């Protein structure tokens, strides 16, 4: 179970690196607008806010990678950062788009369940 939990944590971390790239560097491009369902005007007006948001997603990824790097000693770190991802996903699903629940909260919760079973 530990290997499965670490694999899920790795995938969640990689997902957040991808989100960082979308929000910090691709927000105001066709790919970024398509990913977030925005017009060119909307993305231009919110570009600075999105970059800040992307940085926070990078911190989530960094925390997950740190927990993985620590090995067995990193379980607490993984629980904390997977919990943060799950809560962020709940908030995003409630305030922005329901699909965030499935993109962030479900995988993070799966990781937490696997860690608990390990």
Secondary structure, 3 states (H helix, E strand, C coil): CHHHHHHHHHHHHHHHHHHHHHHHCCCCCHHHHHHHCCCHHHHHHHHHHHHHHHHHHHHHHHHHHHHHHCHHHHHHHHHHHHHHHHHHHHHHHHHCCCHHHHHHHHHHHHHHHHHHHC
